[in-house]
Amino acid sequence: MEEIPLEFRSVHELYKHFMPFIQQGGLFFETNRLYDMGHPLALSVLLPGSLEPISVSGKIVWVTPIGSQGATPQGVGIGFIDDKDHLKDRIETMLGTMLNSNEPTYTM
């Protein structure tokens, strides 16, 4: 399974990429590569302030094509499947009240 490294340098950057509307959590990945819905991927996620990445497997659940509205970058959303290290919970704790923000993200 292909592994994608994702590094978030700030909490704000993480907020823009997080997909809280996915029940088990998910992250948006900016890419020019075309993926099909359901395509499996592994993620290696380095959260802001962390020294070690967290691994999680997932599948493509969102596709933003080139030329989308506004300044939304082309990419895909990966929904978590096997979140044994509780990445979703860690992200939600890190984001805290930002989760209630009206600021747009790269997905919704």
Chimera marker file (.cmm) of the C-alpha trace (Angstrom):
<marker_set name="trace">
<marker id="1" x="0.000" y="0.000" z="0.000" r="1" g="1" b="0" radius="0.5"/>
<marker id="2" x="1.317" y="3.425" z="-0.948" r="1" g="1" b="0" radius="0.5"/>
<marker id="3" x="2.343" y="5.577" z="2.041" r="1" g="1" b="0" radius="0.5"/>
<marker id="4" x="1.857" y="9.347" z="1.986" r="1" g="1" b="0" radius="0.5"/>
<marker id="5" x="3.856" y="11.507" z="4.430" r="1" g="1" b="0" radius="0.5"/>
<marker id="6" x="1.918" y="14.495" z="5.791" r="1" g="1" b="0" radius="0.5"/>
<marker id="7" x="3.615" y="17.102" z="7.972" r="1" g="1" b="0" radius="0.5"/>
<marker id="8" x="1.670" y="19.884" z="9.661" r="1" g="1" b="0" radius="0.5"/>
<marker id="9" x="3.782" y="22.746" z="10.954" r="1" g="1" b="0" radius="0.5"/>
<marker id="10" x="0.973" y="24.668" z="12.662" r="1" g="1" b="0" radius="0.5"/>
<marker id="11" x="-2.370" y="23.993" z="14.280" r="1" g="1" b="0" radius="0.5"/>
<marker id="12" x="-3.996" y="26.328" z="11.745" r="1" g="1" b="0" radius="0.5"/>
<marker id="13" x="-2.568" y="24.285" z="8.854" r="1" g="1" b="0" radius="0.5"/>
<marker id="14" x="-3.879" y="21.111" z="10.505" r="1" g="1" b="0" radius="0.5"/>
<marker id="15" x="-7.320" y="22.719" z="10.868" r="1" g="1" b="0" radius="0.5"/>
<marker id="16" x="-7.439" y="23.523" z="7.125" r="1" g="1" b="0" radius="0.5"/>
<marker id="17" x="-6.719" y="19.853" z="6.269" r="1" g="1" b="0" radius="0.5"/>
<marker id="18" x="-8.765" y="18.027" z="8.934" r="1" g="1" b="0" radius="0.5"/>
<marker id="19" x="-12.081" y="16.450" z="7.908" r="1" g="1" b="0" radius="0.5"/>
<marker id="20" x="-14.158" y="16.272" z="11.123" r="1" g="1" b="0" radius="0.5"/>
<marker id="21" x="-17.331" y="15.379" z="9.224" r="1" g="1" b="0" radius="0.5"/>
<marker id="22" x="-15.859" y="11.935" z="8.456" r="1" g="1" b="0" radius="0.5"/>
<marker id="23" x="-17.054" y="9.685" z="11.298" r="1" g="1" b="0" radius="0.5"/>
<marker id="24" x="-13.666" y="8.063" z="11.908" r="1" g="1" b="0" radius="0.5"/>
<marker id="25" x="-11.720" y="11.195" z="10.931" r="1" g="1" b="0" radius="0.5"/>
<marker id="26" x="-9.811" y="12.130" z="7.830" r="1" g="1" b="0" radius="0.5"/>
<marker id="27" x="-7.262" y="14.483" z="6.308" r="1" g="1" b="0" radius="0.5"/>
<marker id="28" x="-7.072" y="16.360" z="3.036" r="1" g="1" b="0" radius="0.5"/>
<marker id="29" x="-3.916" y="15.796" z="0.993" r="1" g="1" b="0" radius="0.5"/>
<marker id="30" x="-2.923" y="18.319" z="-1.697" r="1" g="1" b="0" radius="0.5"/>
<marker id="31" x="-1.849" y="16.473" z="-4.838" r="1" g="1" b="0" radius="0.5"/>
<marker id="32" x="-1.967" y="16.691" z="-8.615" r="1" g="1" b="0" radius="0.5"/>
<marker id="33" x="-2.164" y="12.914" z="-8.874" r="1" g="1" b="0" radius="0.5"/>
<marker id="34" x="-5.529" y="11.458" z="-9.848" r="1" g="1" b="0" radius="0.5"/>
<marker id="35" x="-6.931" y="8.884" z="-7.427" r="1" g="1" b="0" radius="0.5"/>
<marker id="36" x="-10.149" y="6.897" z="-7.605" r="1" g="1" b="0" radius="0.5"/>
<marker id="37" x="-12.697" y="6.956" z="-4.802" r="1" g="1" b="0" radius="0.5"/>
<marker id="38" x="-12.039" y="4.100" z="-2.397" r="1" g="1" b="0" radius="0.5"/>
<marker id="39" x="-8.330" y="3.827" z="-3.304" r="1" g="1" b="0" radius="0.5"/>
<marker id="40" x="-6.443" y="2.600" z="-0.186" r="1" g="1" b="0" radius="0.5"/>
<marker id="41" x="-3.521" y="4.621" z="1.186" r="1" g="1" b="0" radius="0.5"/>
<marker id="42" x="-1.376" y="4.657" z="4.301" r="1" g="1" b="0" radius="0.5"/>
<marker id="43" x="-0.594" y="7.977" z="5.961" r="1" g="1" b="0" radius="0.5"/>
<marker id="44" x="2.407" y="8.948" z="8.042" r="1" g="1" b="0" radius="0.5"/>
<marker id="45" x="1.222" y="12.066" z="9.885" r="1" g="1" b="0" radius="0.5"/>
<marker id="46" x="3.517" y="14.425" z="11.772" r="1" g="1" b="0" radius="0.5"/>
<marker id="47" x="1.423" y="16.720" z="13.967" r="1" g="1" b="0" radius="0.5"/>
<marker id="48" x="2.587" y="20.213" z="15.005" r="1" g="1" b="0" radius="0.5"/>
<marker id="49" x="5.155" y="20.001" z="17.790" r="1" g="1" b="0" radius="0.5"/>
<marker id="50" x="5.532" y="16.215" z="17.486" r="1" g="1" b="0" radius="0.5"/>
<marker id="51" x="8.784" y="14.397" z="16.887" r="1" g="1" b="0" radius="0.5"/>
<marker id="52" x="7.371" y="11.072" z="15.695" r="1" g="1" b="0" radius="0.5"/>
<marker id="53" x="4.793" y="10.550" z="12.939" r="1" g="1" b="0" radius="0.5"/>
<marker id="54" x="1.599" y="8.599" z="13.508" r="1" g="1" b="0" radius="0.5"/>
<marker id="55" x="0.644" y="5.915" z="10.989" r="1" g="1" b="0" radius="0.5"/>
<marker id="56" x="-2.931" y="5.318" z="9.912" r="1" g="1" b="0" radius="0.5"/>
<marker id="57" x="-4.481" y="3.520" z="6.964" r="1" g="1" b="0" radius="0.5"/>
<marker id="58" x="-7.316" y="5.021" z="4.984" r="1" g="1" b="0" radius="0.5"/>
<marker id="59" x="-9.111" y="5.320" z="1.690" r="1" g="1" b="0" radius="0.5"/>
<marker id="60" x="-10.015" y="8.144" z="-0.681" r="1" g="1" b="0" radius="0.5"/>
<marker id="61" x="-13.399" y="9.594" z="0.330" r="1" g="1" b="0" radius="0.5"/>
<marker id="62" x="-13.163" y="13.091" z="-1.212" r="1" g="1" b="0" radius="0.5"/>
<marker id="63" x="-11.792" y="14.429" z="-4.495" r="1" g="1" b="0" radius="0.5"/>
<marker id="64" x="-11.218" y="18.118" z="-5.254" r="1" g="1" b="0" radius="0.5"/>
<marker id="65" x="-10.439" y="18.425" z="-8.969" r="1" g="1" b="0" radius="0.5"/>
<marker id="66" x="-8.266" y="21.071" z="-10.559" r="1" g="1" b="0" radius="0.5"/>
<marker id="67" x="-10.099" y="24.357" z="-11.090" r="1" g="1" b="0" radius="0.5"/>
<marker id="68" x="-12.397" y="24.079" z="-8.072" r="1" g="1" b="0" radius="0.5"/>
<marker id="69" x="-14.069" y="27.134" z="-6.567" r="1" g="1" b="0" radius="0.5"/>
<marker id="70" x="-12.046" y="29.794" z="-4.817" r="1" g="1" b="0" radius="0.5"/>
<marker id="71" x="-8.558" y="29.055" z="-3.643" r="1" g="1" b="0" radius="0.5"/>
<marker id="72" x="-9.256" y="25.400" z="-2.885" r="1" g="1" b="0" radius="0.5"/>
<marker id="73" x="-6.248" y="23.317" z="-3.925" r="1" g="1" b="0" radius="0.5"/>
<marker id="74" x="-6.524" y="20.155" z="-5.979" r="1" g="1" b="0" radius="0.5"/>
<marker id="75" x="-6.287" y="17.035" z="-3.856" r="1" g="1" b="0" radius="0.5"/>
<marker id="76" x="-8.019" y="14.183" z="-2.077" r="1" g="1" b="0" radius="0.5"/>
<marker id="77" x="-9.485" y="13.476" z="1.324" r="1" g="1" b="0" radius="0.5"/>
<marker id="78" x="-8.407" y="10.297" z="3.048" r="1" g="1" b="0" radius="0.5"/>
<marker id="79" x="-10.861" y="8.824" z="5.538" r="1" g="1" b="0" radius="0.5"/>
<marker id="80" x="-9.225" y="6.892" z="8.360" r="1" g="1" b="0" radius="0.5"/>
<marker id="81" x="-9.884" y="3.159" z="8.449" r="1" g="1" b="0" radius="0.5"/>
<marker id="82" x="-7.448" y="1.718" z="10.995" r="1" g="1" b="0" radius="0.5"/>
<marker id="83" x="-6.839" y="4.432" z="13.583" r="1" g="1" b="0" radius="0.5"/>
<marker id="84" x="-5.226" y="2.269" z="16.269" r="1" g="1" b="0" radius="0.5"/>
<marker id="85" x="-3.121" y="5.207" z="17.540" r="1" g="1" b="0" radius="0.5"/>
<marker id="86" x="-6.227" y="7.438" z="17.945" r="1" g="1" b="0" radius="0.5"/>
<marker id="87" x="-5.059" y="10.075" z="15.469" r="1" g="1" b="0" radius="0.5"/>
<marker id="88" x="-8.575" y="11.536" z="15.162" r="1" g="1" b="0" radius="0.5"/>
<marker id="89" x="-8.776" y="12.034" z="18.941" r="1" g="1" b="0" radius="0.5"/>
<marker id="90" x="-5.312" y="13.620" z="19.043" r="1" g="1" b="0" radius="0.5"/>
<marker id="91" x="-6.209" y="16.029" z="16.239" r="1" g="1" b="0" radius="0.5"/>
<marker id="92" x="-9.521" y="17.000" z="17.856" r="1" g="1" b="0" radius="0.5"/>
<marker id="93" x="-7.763" y="17.632" z="21.182" r="1" g="1" b="0" radius="0.5"/>
<marker id="94" x="-5.114" y="19.739" z="19.452" r="1" g="1" b="0" radius="0.5"/>
<marker id="95" x="-7.693" y="21.776" z="17.508" r="1" g="1" b="0" radius="0.5"/>
<marker id="96" x="-9.988" y="22.295" z="20.502" r="1" g="1" b="0" radius="0.5"/>
<marker id="97" x="-12.365" y="25.212" z="19.955" r="1" g="1" b="0" radius="0.5"/>
<marker id="98" x="-11.107" y="25.710" z="16.381" r="1" g="1" b="0" radius="0.5"/>
<marker id="99" x="-13.414" y="22.843" z="15.437" r="1" g="1" b="0" radius="0.5"/>
<marker id="100" x="-16.336" y="25.272" z="15.901" r="1" g="1" b="0" radius="0.5"/>
<marker id="101" x="-14.797" y="27.895" z="13.614" r="1" g="1" b="0" radius="0.5"/>
<marker id="102" x="-16.631" y="29.227" z="10.572" r="1" g="1" b="0" radius="0.5"/>
<marker id="103" x="-13.332" y="29.596" z="8.707" r="1" g="1" b="0" radius="0.5"/>
<marker id="104" x="-13.450" y="27.494" z="5.547" r="1" g="1" b="0" radius="0.5"/>
<marker id="105" x="-11.219" y="24.465" z="5.182" r="1" g="1" b="0" radius="0.5"/>
<marker id="106" x="-9.951" y="22.747" z="2.044" r="1" g="1" b="0" radius="0.5"/>
<marker id="107" x="-13.007" y="20.503" z="1.994" r="1" g="1" b="0" radius="0.5"/>
<marker id="108" x="-16.036" y="22.169" z="3.608" r="1" g="1" b="0" radius="0.5"/>
<link id1="1" id2="2" r="1" g="1" b="0" radius="0.2"/>
<link id1="2" id2="3" r="1" g="1" b="0" radius="0.2"/>
<link id1="3" id2="4" r="1" g="1" b="0" radius="0.2"/>
<link id1="4" id2="5" r="1" g="1" b="0" radius="0.2"/>
<link id1="5" id2="6" r="1" g="1" b="0" radius="0.2"/>
<link id1="6" id2="7" r="1" g="1" b="0" radius="0.2"/>
<link id1="7" id2="8" r="1" g="1" b="0" radius="0.2"/>
<link id1="8" id2="9" r="1" g="1" b="0" radius="0.2"/>
<link id1="9" id2="10" r="1" g="1" b="0" radius="0.2"/>
<link id1="10" id2="11" r="1" g="1" b="0" radius="0.2"/>
<link id1="11" id2="12" r="1" g="1" b="0" radius="0.2"/>
<link id1="12" id2="13" r="1" g="1" b="0" radius="0.2"/>
<link id1="13" id2="14" r="1" g="1" b="0" radius="0.2"/>
<link id1="14" id2="15" r="1" g="1" b="0" radius="0.2"/>
<link id1="15" id2="16" r="1" g="1" b="0" radius="0.2"/>
<link id1="16" id2="17" r="1" g="1" b="0" radius="0.2"/>
<link id1="17" id2="18" r="1" g="1" b="0" radius="0.2"/>
<link id1="18" id2="19" r="1" g="1" b="0" radius="0.2"/>
<link id1="19" id2="20" r="1" g="1" b="0" radius="0.2"/>
<link id1="20" id2="21" r="1" g="1" b="0" radius="0.2"/>
<link id1="21" id2="22" r="1" g="1" b="0" radius="0.2"/>
<link id1="22" id2="23" r="1" g="1" b="0" radius="0.2"/>
<link id1="23" id2="24" r="1" g="1" b="0" radius="0.2"/>
<link id1="24" id2="25" r="1" g="1" b="0" radius="0.2"/>
<link id1="25" id2="26" r="1" g="1" b="0" radius="0.2"/>
<link id1="26" id2="27" r="1" g="1" b="0" radius="0.2"/>
<link id1="27" id2="28" r="1" g="1" b="0" radius="0.2"/>
<link id1="28" id2="29" r="1" g="1" b="0" radius="0.2"/>
<link id1="29" id2="30" r="1" g="1" b="0" radius="0.2"/>
<link id1="30" id2="31" r="1" g="1" b="0" radius="0.2"/>
<link id1="31" id2="32" r="1" g="1" b="0" radius="0.2"/>
<link id1="32" id2="33" r="1" g="1" b="0" radius="0.2"/>
<link id1="33" id2="34" r="1" g="1" b="0" radius="0.2"/>
<link id1="34" id2="35" r="1" g="1" b="0" radius="0.2"/>
<link id1="35" id2="36" r="1" g="1" b="0" radius="0.2"/>
<link id1="36" id2="37" r="1" g="1" b="0" radius="0.2"/>
<link id1="37" id2="38" r="1" g="1" b="0" radius="0.2"/>
<link id1="38" id2="39" r="1" g="1" b="0" radius="0.2"/>
<link id1="39" id2="40" r="1" g="1" b="0" radius="0.2"/>
<link id1="40" id2="41" r="1" g="1" b="0" radius="0.2"/>
<link id1="41" id2="42" r="1" g="1" b="0" radius="0.2"/>
<link id1="42" id2="43" r="1" g="1" b="0" radius="0.2"/>
<link id1="43" id2="44" r="1" g="1" b="0" radius="0.2"/>
<link id1="44" id2="45" r="1" g="1" b="0" radius="0.2"/>
<link id1="45" id2="46" r="1" g="1" b="0" radius="0.2"/>
<link id1="46" id2="47" r="1" g="1" b="0" radius="0.2"/>
<link id1="47" id2="48" r="1" g="1" b="0" radius="0.2"/>
<link id1="48" id2="49" r="1" g="1" b="0" radius="0.2"/>
<link id1="49" id2="50" r="1" g="1" b="0" radius="0.2"/>
<link id1="50" id2="51" r="1" g="1" b="0" radius="0.2"/>
<link id1="51" id2="52" r="1" g="1" b="0" radius="0.2"/>
<link id1="52" id2="53" r="1" g="1" b="0" radius="0.2"/>
<link id1="53" id2="54" r="1" g="1" b="0" radius="0.2"/>
<link id1="54" id2="55" r="1" g="1" b="0" radius="0.2"/>
<link id1="55" id2="56" r="1" g="1" b="0" radius="0.2"/>
<link id1="56" id2="57" r="1" g="1" b="0" radius="0.2"/>
<link id1="57" id2="58" r="1" g="1" b="0" radius="0.2"/>
<link id1="58" id2="59" r="1" g="1" b="0" radius="0.2"/>
<link id1="59" id2="60" r="1" g="1" b="0" radius="0.2"/>
<link id1="60" id2="61" r="1" g="1" b="0" radius="0.2"/>
<link id1="61" id2="62" r="1" g="1" b="0" radius="0.2"/>
<link id1="62" id2="63" r="1" g="1" b="0" radius="0.2"/>
<link id1="63" id2="64" r="1" g="1" b="0" radius="0.2"/>
<link id1="64" id2="65" r="1" g="1" b="0" radius="0.2"/>
<link id1="65" id2="66" r="1" g="1" b="0" radius="0.2"/>
<link id1="66" id2="67" r="1" g="1" b="0" radius="0.2"/>
<link id1="67" id2="68" r="1" g="1" b="0" radius="0.2"/>
<link id1="68" id2="69" r="1" g="1" b="0" radius="0.2"/>
<link id1="69" id2="70" r="1" g="1" b="0" radius="0.2"/>
<link id1="70" id2="71" r="1" g="1" b="0" radius="0.2"/>
<link id1="71" id2="72" r="1" g="1" b="0" radius="0.2"/>
<link id1="72" id2="73" r="1" g="1" b="0" radius="0.2"/>
<link id1="73" id2="74" r="1" g="1" b="0" radius="0.2"/>
<link id1="74" id2="75" r="1" g="1" b="0" radius="0.2"/>
<link id1="75" id2="76" r="1" g="1" b="0" radius="0.2"/>
<link id1="76" id2="77" r="1" g="1" b="0" radius="0.2"/>
<link id1="77" id2="78" r="1" g="1" b="0" radius="0.2"/>
<link id1="78" id2="79" r="1" g="1" b="0" radius="0.2"/>
<link id1="79" id2="80" r="1" g="1" b="0" radius="0.2"/>
<link id1="80" id2="81" r="1" g="1" b="0" radius="0.2"/>
<link id1="81" id2="82" r="1" g="1" b="0" radius="0.2"/>
<link id1="82" id2="83" r="1" g="1" b="0" radius="0.2"/>
<link id1="83" id2="84" r="1" g="1" b="0" radius="0.2"/>
<link id1="84" id2="85" r="1" g="1" b="0" radius="0.2"/>
<link id1="85" id2="86" r="1" g="1" b="0" radius="0.2"/>
<link id1="86" id2="87" r="1" g="1" b="0" radius="0.2"/>
<link id1="87" id2="88" r="1" g="1" b="0" radius="0.2"/>
<link id1="88" id2="89" r="1" g="1" b="0" radius="0.2"/>
<link id1="89" id2="90" r="1" g="1" b="0" radius="0.2"/>
<link id1="90" id2="91" r="1" g="1" b="0" radius="0.2"/>
<link id1="91" id2="92" r="1" g="1" b="0" radius="0.2"/>
<link id1="92" id2="93" r="1" g="1" b="0" radius="0.2"/>
<link id1="93" id2="94" r="1" g="1" b="0" radius="0.2"/>
<link id1="94" id2="95" r="1" g="1" b="0" radius="0.2"/>
<link id1="95" id2="96" r="1" g="1" b="0" radius="0.2"/>
<link id1="96" id2="97" r="1" g="1" b="0" radius="0.2"/>
<link id1="97" id2="98" r="1" g="1" b="0" radius="0.2"/>
<link id1="98" id2="99" r="1" g="1" b="0" radius="0.2"/>
<link id1="99" id2="100" r="1" g="1" b="0" radius="0.2"/>
<link id1="100" id2="101" r="1" g="1" b="0" radius="0.2"/>
<link id1="101" id2="102" r="1" g="1" b="0" radius="0.2"/>
<link id1="102" id2="103" r="1" g="1" b="0" radius="0.2"/>
<link id1="103" id2="104" r="1" g="1" b="0" radius="0.2"/>
<link id1="104" id2="105" r="1" g="1" b="0" radius="0.2"/>
<link id1="105" id2="106" r="1" g="1" b="0" radius="0.2"/>
<link id1="106" id2="107" r="1" g="1" b="0" radius="0.2"/>
<link id1="107" id2="108" r="1" g="1" b="0" radius="0.2"/>
</marker_set>
